[in-house]
Amino acid sequence: MNNTYTSEPQMPHRTKMRPLPVLEEYCISPHHGFLDGLLPLTRLSSKKYKKWEEIVAELPSLLQEGSKVRTAIDELDVLDLDDTILGDVRELRRAYSILGFMAHAYIWATGTPRDVLPECIARPLLETADILGVPPLATYSSLVLWNFKVADKCKKTEPGYLDLENITTINTFTGTVDESWFYLVSVRFEKIGSSCLNHGLDILRAIRDGDKDGAVINGLENLAAAIERLSKALMEMETKCEPNVFYFKIRPFLAGWTNMSHMGLPQGVRYGAEGQYQIFSGGSNAQSSLIQALDILLGVKHTANAAHSSRGDSKINYLDEMKKYMPRQHRDFLYHLASVCDIREYVFLHISNQPLQEAYGHCISMLQKFRDNHIQIVTKYIILPSNSKQLAPKKKEVLNPIEPNTKTCACSGPKTASSKTIGTGGTRLMPFLKQCRDETVAAVKTKNKNKN
């Protein structure tokens, strides 16, 4: 669904016809946002899948010698999904998370990747992914949204029980604190983001109600403050995740099978010996529904760019492509929100209302700051380590699927390390992030141009 906006300040009639989305109808919690109100399961309940749980729990040790994890997975029986999984969404999410971890471990276990997933992983992964409406590999949902647990000592009713000191991951590839922290910062980010969704919907309701008592301005001010909290939460990454540990030990396992010809996956991965080759992007923060919801709320539009696309296609908008990697209900929420959101048009229509203009501008400034912080994190955790490969352990120098061969890189512009570096989602990382930042700033610049 297209969420672009016309340059003329004209309120679309469609927004008055369709009801605003209700969070709970899309498995979104008013208190926890896209984390949902249901805490993830830490284990599948059926003993039938005991071997799955054992392997995923032992991944850090099995991956110390990559061939061991492949041997362990190859020895698994091909299991069908029974009613314990099919009848409970938390069981289904847990199965999908486990299978995604095992799939990536199997493919990237050594310096030479495998391009065929065994049937014991491929068949149930394809089935769980299809039901959940996500691709069959590790995604932001399986690594973050459905991969955390709350400390036993913490009461689930306490307001701060999802604070960083109260949560930990269920599974990791490396067993390091760094990897856990990398996922948990995103968990906390999503929790804080629930207030952004609530404020955004409050603003939309205020617009429909005629903006009684300046509710729109108040809502925009609240939204700006919430986005600022997101920026601060993002920078928490630096406290317990070391850049070199992330880049050389963790990040290789997050890569998908897009733009990986230089690593030995020219056609992607086959799901089962008889399956077709398929290409999917790896886990990426671009798959966070929250970030795209903020763009929709504030009317920030992003254009397609072949240089930044994961597939090098000028007609494919990378962020639209990443919607396919979100759980189906979250994706549907974004489409619904885009069809009714008229905040930016409302601001355009009331160009003489200076407090309104300032409140909207503050939101854009905070979103710009968030994207600046994101670029800062990417520079520290990806760009700088990619320029210092000699610091990497020798074993991991071979396994580095996130740094493309310069001969196969199709990016435009100066051939700097930052312009060549490919994200785990398959896009040219730094140019893409800078484009997103610049397009955020453009949202308010266009408004000011119309004003003049």
Secondary structure, DSSP 8 states (H G I E B T S, - for coil): ------SS----THHHHS----GGGGT-BTTTBTT-SS---SS-S-GGGHHHHHHHHTHHHHTTSHHHHHHHHHTS------HHHHT-HHHHHHHHHHHHHHHHHHHTSSSS--SEE-HHHHHHHHHHHHHHTS-SS--HIIIIITSEEE-TTS-TTSTTTTSGGGEEES--SS--HHHHHHHHHHHHHHHHHHHHHHHHHHHHHHHHTT-GGGHHHHHHHHHHHHHHHHHHHHTTHHHH--HHHIIIIIHHHH--SSS-GGGT-TT-EEESTTS-EE------GGG-HHHHHHHHHHT------TTTSTT--TT--HHHHHHTTS-HHHHHHHHHHHHH--HHHHHHHTTT-HHHHHHHHHHHHHHHHHHHHHHHHHIIIIIHHHT-GGGS-HHHHH--TTS--TTT----S---HHHH-B-TTSSBHHHHHHHHHHHHHHHHHHHHHHH-
